């Protein structure tokens, strides 16, 4: 039996520049962090050759090609697992439409579990690259590459997406106390609804050429995140988030709406310096930055919205249980 734990993420700045429609021409740059909310993949050998799958549905299949869950199907194909397994997917939060990158986290976690099941330990780079291949190339999802990379690597990192499809990964150099200081200033509030990211991202992808100026601005803002954090200027992150959100909401029509704007302005009126709807937008979680001395005021002002406590997570996808017995096959 193999169990992998893979973190969800919050993107701090640069989202949208990780789409191929942008970085193939101008290079992309994103700063993102893993958080201590996870998805779990359990892979267990079966005594027969059937494939049992447990998620929101239950599937019992004889052949991989029959599997409806496309991420499980393609991860099995890529790693060569083709029979005699039971796979279970679990998540700390609703696994669809929350804006925290759960789809890519599941893909990375599945690949990690299946590689270990086959007796192979692979790098974070390989996990991220293969997850991108599954989601973007094989399944044709209109998404970028940041989610797969932060799920695989974990921590607080910057990613440069090069024109040649390479990805440069760097850790933002903060010590333990600095990370705790940053933790205390970041808050997540549930908007009360989830959404389908594909619709928003399809429009955003199609409009990338028309929104190059906004995306250039978003990339420039992202480049300022690590320097500000490393010198302890945390409030600068709040300003970057606010400006990033003003630019991001221009990228596609479904990213925000009057009710989300009202929620965001409520947070700003009660002490937040900036924020953004996580992921593609349209629902899920609102991330805000608030100075510590204003946090009580923020919590009171946002009492009608469910807050989700979280911490920054240092690790990427990892195996948390691996018990191998003599096989009967």
TILOLUM-230064 format. One record per residue (C-alpha): residue number from 1; residue in one letter; chain; x negated, z negated, y. Coordinates in steps of 0.1 Angstrom, whole numbers, plus 2048, in hexadecimal, padded with zeros to 3 digits. Layout:
REM TILOLUM-230064
[NUM,A,A,[X,Z,Y]]
...
END
This chain:
REM TILOLUM-230064
[1,X,A,[800,800,800]]
[2,X,A,[7F3,80A,822]]
[3,X,A,[801,7FD,844]]
[4,X,A,[7F5,80B,865]]
[5,X,A,[7FC,7FC,887]]
[6,X,A,[7FC,814,8A5]]
[7,X,A,[801,80A,8C9]]
[8,X,A,[819,819,8E2]]
[9,X,A,[80D,821,905]]
[10,X,A,[813,821,92A]]
[11,X,A,[804,83D,93F]]
[12,X,A,[7F7,831,960]]
[13,X,A,[7F0,852,971]]
[14,X,A,[7EA,877,96A]]
[15,X,A,[808,87E,953]]
[16,X,A,[811,8A3,953]]
[17,X,A,[7ED,8AF,957]]
[18,X,A,[7E9,8AB,931]]
[19,X,A,[800,8C8,92B]]
[20,X,A,[7EE,8E7,920]]
[21,X,A,[800,8FB,93A]]
[22,X,A,[7EC,8E7,954]]
[23,X,A,[7CB,8DD,944]]
[24,X,A,[7C3,900,936]]
[25,X,A,[7C0,90B,95B]]
[26,X,A,[7B5,8EC,96E]]
[27,X,A,[7AB,8D1,955]]
[28,X,A,[7C0,8B1,952]]
[29,X,A,[7B9,88D,958]]
[30,X,A,[7CD,86F,94D]]
[31,X,A,[7C8,849,94D]]
[32,X,A,[7DD,837,932]]
[33,X,A,[7DD,816,920]]
[34,X,A,[7E9,80B,8FE]]
[35,X,A,[801,7ED,8FE]]
[36,X,A,[809,7D2,8E4]]
[37,X,A,[829,7E3,8D8]]
[38,X,A,[824,7F6,8B8]]
[39,X,A,[831,80E,89E]]
[40,X,A,[829,807,879]]
[41,X,A,[826,81F,85C]]
[42,X,A,[827,812,838]]
[43,X,A,[81C,829,81C]]
[44,X,A,[820,81D,7F8]]
[45,X,A,[818,830,7D8]]
[46,X,A,[836,835,7C1]]
[47,X,A,[837,835,79B]]
[48,X,A,[847,857,79B]]
[49,X,A,[842,877,7AF]]
[50,X,A,[85F,873,7C6]]
[51,X,A,[85B,86F,7EC]]
[52,X,A,[86F,853,7FB]]
[53,X,A,[872,850,822]]
[54,X,A,[881,834,835]]
[55,X,A,[886,836,85B]]
[56,X,A,[8A8,838,86D]]
[57,X,A,[8B2,84D,84F]]
[58,X,A,[8A8,84C,82B]]
[59,X,A,[89B,86B,81A]]
[60,X,A,[893,870,7F5]]
[61,X,A,[881,891,7EF]]
[62,X,A,[86F,8A2,7D3]]
[63,X,A,[859,8B9,7E9]]
[64,X,A,[849,8B5,80B]]
[65,X,A,[859,8D4,818]]
[66,X,A,[87C,8C4,814]]
[67,X,A,[874,8A7,82B]]
[68,X,A,[88A,8A6,84B]]
[69,X,A,[874,88E,85F]]
[70,X,A,[85C,8A8,86E]]
[71,X,A,[840,890,877]]
[72,X,A,[83E,881,854]]
[73,X,A,[841,8A4,844]]
[74,X,A,[824,8B3,859]]
[75,X,A,[80E,894,856]]
[76,X,A,[811,896,830]]
[77,X,A,[809,8BB,830]]
[78,X,A,[7EB,8B6,846]]
[79,X,A,[7DC,89A,831]]
[80,X,A,[7E5,8A8,80F]]
[81,X,A,[7FD,88D,804]]
[82,X,A,[818,89F,7F0]]
[83,X,A,[82A,888,7D8]]
[84,X,A,[830,865,7CB]]
[85,X,A,[831,851,7EB]]
[86,X,A,[849,83B,7FE]]
[87,X,A,[846,83C,824]]
[88,X,A,[856,823,83C]]
[89,X,A,[856,825,863]]
[90,X,A,[85B,807,879]]
[91,X,A,[859,801,89E]]
[92,X,A,[859,7E3,8B6]]
[93,X,A,[870,7F5,8CE]]
[94,X,A,[889,812,8CC]]
[95,X,A,[874,82E,8BF]]
[96,X,A,[883,84B,8D2]]
[97,X,A,[887,851,8F7]]
[98,X,A,[876,832,904]]
[99,X,A,[85B,844,916]]
[100,X,A,[83F,831,905]]
[101,X,A,[831,84D,8EE]]
[102,X,A,[840,841,8CD]]
[103,X,A,[842,864,8BE]]
[104,X,A,[81D,86A,8C2]]
[105,X,A,[815,846,8B7]]
[106,X,A,[829,84C,897]]
[107,X,A,[816,86D,891]]
[108,X,A,[7F4,85C,896]]
[109,X,A,[7FF,83F,880]]
[110,X,A,[80C,856,864]]
[111,X,A,[7EB,86A,864]]
[112,X,A,[7D7,84A,863]]
[113,X,A,[7EB,83C,846]]
[114,X,A,[7EA,85C,832]]
[115,X,A,[7C5,861,837]]
[116,X,A,[7BE,83D,82B]]
[117,X,A,[7D6,843,80E]]
[118,X,A,[7C0,860,804]]
[119,X,A,[7A1,84B,807]]
[120,X,A,[795,85A,828]]
[121,X,A,[78D,846,848]]
[122,X,A,[78D,85E,866]]
[123,X,A,[784,85A,88A]]
[124,X,A,[79C,854,8A7]]
[125,X,A,[792,877,8B4]]
[126,X,A,[79E,887,894]]
[127,X,A,[7BE,873,893]]
[128,X,A,[7C6,87E,8B7]]
[129,X,A,[7BD,8A2,8B1]]
[130,X,A,[7D1,8A5,892]]
[131,X,A,[7EF,894,8A2]]
[132,X,A,[7ED,8AD,8BF]]
[133,X,A,[7EC,8C9,8A5]]
[134,X,A,[80B,8BD,894]]
[135,X,A,[820,8B5,8B2]]
[136,X,A,[816,8D1,8CA]]
[137,X,A,[809,8EE,8B4]]
[138,X,A,[81E,8EA,894]]
[139,X,A,[83E,8DC,8A1]]
[140,X,A,[83D,8EC,8C3]]
[141,X,A,[846,8CD,8D7]]
[142,X,A,[842,8D2,8FD]]
[143,X,A,[82C,8B3,901]]
[144,X,A,[809,8AB,90D]]
[145,X,A,[7EB,89C,8FB]]
[146,X,A,[7E7,879,90B]]
[147,X,A,[7FF,867,8F4]]
[148,X,A,[7ED,870,8D4]]
[149,X,A,[7CB,867,8E2]]
[150,X,A,[7D4,845,8F0]]
[151,X,A,[7E6,83C,8CF]]
[152,X,A,[7C7,845,8BC]]
[153,X,A,[7AD,835,8D3]]
[154,X,A,[7C0,817,8E2]]
[155,X,A,[7B4,803,900]]
[156,X,A,[7B4,80D,924]]
[157,X,A,[7A5,830,927]]
[158,X,A,[7A2,850,93A]]
[159,X,A,[7A5,872,92A]]
[160,X,A,[799,893,938]]
[161,X,A,[7AA,8B1,928]]
[162,X,A,[792,8CE,92A]]
[163,X,A,[79B,8F3,92B]]
[164,X,A,[789,8F8,909]]
[165,X,A,[7A2,8DF,8F9]]
[166,X,A,[787,8C4,8F7]]
[167,X,A,[790,8A1,903]]
[168,X,A,[778,889,914]]
[169,X,A,[781,865,90D]]
[170,X,A,[773,848,922]]
[171,X,A,[77C,823,921]]
[172,X,A,[784,814,943]]
[173,X,A,[76A,7F8,946]]
[174,X,A,[77E,7D8,94B]]
[175,X,A,[775,7B7,93D]]
[176,X,A,[78D,79F,92C]]
[177,X,A,[795,78C,94C]]
[178,X,A,[79B,7AD,95F]]
[179,X,A,[7B2,7B9,944]]
[180,X,A,[7C6,798,946]]
[181,X,A,[7C8,79C,96C]]
[182,X,A,[7D6,7BF,968]]
[183,X,A,[7EE,7B4,94C]]
[184,X,A,[7FD,79A,964]]
[185,X,A,[805,7B5,97E]]
[186,X,A,[816,7CF,967]]
[187,X,A,[83B,7CC,95D]]
[188,X,A,[853,7E0,947]]
[189,X,A,[878,7E1,94D]]
[190,X,A,[891,7F4,936]]
[191,X,A,[8A6,80D,949]]
[192,X,A,[8C3,807,931]]
[193,X,A,[8C1,82A,922]]
[194,X,A,[8AB,840,90E]]
[195,X,A,[8A7,866,911]]
[196,X,A,[89B,885,900]]
[197,X,A,[879,88D,90E]]
[198,X,A,[878,8B1,901]]
[199,X,A,[892,8BD,91A]]
[200,X,A,[87F,8AF,938]]
[201,X,A,[85D,8BA,92B]]
[202,X,A,[869,8DD,924]]
[203,X,A,[874,8E2,948]]
[204,X,A,[854,8D1,955]]
[205,X,A,[83E,8E8,93F]]
[206,X,A,[850,907,94C]]
[207,X,A,[84C,8FC,970]]
[208,X,A,[827,8F2,96D]]
[209,X,A,[81B,910,981]]
[210,X,A,[834,909,99D]]
[211,X,A,[82A,8E5,99E]]
[212,X,A,[804,8E8,99D]]
[213,X,A,[800,8D8,9BF]]
[214,X,A,[813,8B9,9B3]]
[215,X,A,[7FF,8B8,993]]
[216,X,A,[7DE,8BB,9A6]]
[217,X,A,[7E9,89D,9BA]]
[218,X,A,[7F2,88A,99B]]
[219,X,A,[7D0,891,98C]]
[220,X,A,[7BE,886,9AB]]
[221,X,A,[7D1,865,9AB]]
[222,X,A,[7C8,860,987]]
[223,X,A,[7A3,864,98F]]
[224,X,A,[7A5,846,9A6]]
[225,X,A,[7B4,82D,98D]]
[226,X,A,[795,823,97A]]
[227,X,A,[77F,81E,999]]
[228,X,A,[79A,809,9A9]]
[229,X,A,[79F,7F3,98A]]
[230,X,A,[779,7EF,983]]
[231,X,A,[773,7E2,9A7]]
[232,X,A,[791,7CA,9A4]]
[233,X,A,[7A8,7DC,9BC]]
[234,X,A,[7C7,7D9,9A7]]
[235,X,A,[7DF,7DE,9C3]]
[236,X,A,[7D1,801,9C7]]
[237,X,A,[7E0,808,9A5]]
[238,X,A,[803,7FF,9B3]]
[239,X,A,[7FD,818,9CF]]
[240,X,A,[7F2,833,9B6]]
[241,X,A,[810,82D,9A0]]
[242,X,A,[828,831,9BE]]
[243,X,A,[818,851,9CA]]
[244,X,A,[816,85E,9A6]]
[245,X,A,[83B,858,9A1]]
[246,X,A,[844,86A,9C2]]
[247,X,A,[831,889,9B5]]
[248,X,A,[83D,886,991]]
[249,X,A,[862,885,999]]
[250,X,A,[85D,8A8,9A8]]
[251,X,A,[851,8B7,988]]
[252,X,A,[873,8BB,976]]
[253,X,A,[898,8B4,97F]]
[254,X,A,[89E,89A,964]]
[255,X,A,[881,883,96B]]
[256,X,A,[895,86D,982]]
[257,X,A,[8B9,869,98F]]
[258,X,A,[8CB,853,9A8]]
[259,X,A,[8CE,836,990]]
[260,X,A,[8A9,836,987]]
[261,X,A,[8A0,83A,9AB]]
[262,X,A,[8B5,81C,9B3]]
[263,X,A,[8A4,808,998]]
[264,X,A,[882,811,9A5]]
[265,X,A,[88A,809,9C9]]
[266,X,A,[898,7E8,9BE]]
[267,X,A,[877,7DF,9AE]]
[268,X,A,[865,7EA,9CD]]
[269,X,A,[87C,7D5,9E3]]
[270,X,A,[873,7B7,9CE]]
[271,X,A,[84D,7B9,9CF]]
[272,X,A,[842,7D6,9BA]]
[273,X,A,[828,7ED,9CB]]
[274,X,A,[82F,80A,9B4]]
[275,X,A,[83B,816,992]]
[276,X,A,[848,832,97E]]
[277,X,A,[860,83B,962]]
[278,X,A,[84B,83C,943]]
[279,X,A,[845,85C,92F]]
[280,X,A,[859,87B,938]]
[281,X,A,[871,867,94E]]
[282,X,A,[897,867,94D]]
[283,X,A,[89A,845,93D]]
[284,X,A,[887,82D,926]]
[285,X,A,[871,814,938]]
[286,X,A,[868,80F,95D]]
[287,X,A,[844,804,962]]
[288,X,A,[83C,7F2,982]]
[289,X,A,[81E,7E2,992]]
[290,X,A,[824,7C2,9A5]]
[291,X,A,[80A,7A9,9B4]]
[292,X,A,[80A,788,9A2]]
[293,X,A,[817,774,9C0]]
[294,X,A,[836,78A,9C1]]
[295,X,A,[83E,78A,99B]]
[296,X,A,[858,76F,99C]]
[297,X,A,[86A,781,9B8]]
[298,X,A,[869,7A1,9A3]]
[299,X,A,[877,790,984]]
[300,X,A,[894,782,998]]
[301,X,A,[89B,7A3,9A9]]
[302,X,A,[89A,7B6,987]]
[303,X,A,[8AE,79C,974]]
[304,X,A,[8C9,7B6,96B]]
[305,X,A,[8AF,7CB,958]]
[306,X,A,[8A0,7C0,937]]
[307,X,A,[87A,7B9,93C]]
[308,X,A,[863,7C0,91F]]
[309,X,A,[844,7A9,91F]]
[310,X,A,[825,7BA,913]]
[311,X,A,[7FF,7B8,914]]
[312,X,A,[7E5,7D3,915]]
[313,X,A,[7D9,7DC,8F2]]
[314,X,A,[7B4,7E1,8EB]]
[315,X,A,[7B7,7F3,8C9]]
[316,X,A,[7C4,815,8BF]]
[317,X,A,[7D4,81D,89D]]
[318,X,A,[7C7,808,882]]
[319,X,A,[7CD,7FE,85E]]
[320,X,A,[7DA,7DA,85C]]
[321,X,A,[7E1,7D9,837]]
[322,X,A,[7D0,7EC,81A]]
[323,X,A,[7D6,7E1,7F7]]
[324,X,A,[7CB,7FA,7DC]]
[325,X,A,[7D2,7F3,7B7]]
[326,X,A,[7C9,807,798]]
[327,X,A,[7E0,825,798]]
[328,X,A,[7F6,82E,77A]]
[329,X,A,[7F5,853,783]]
END
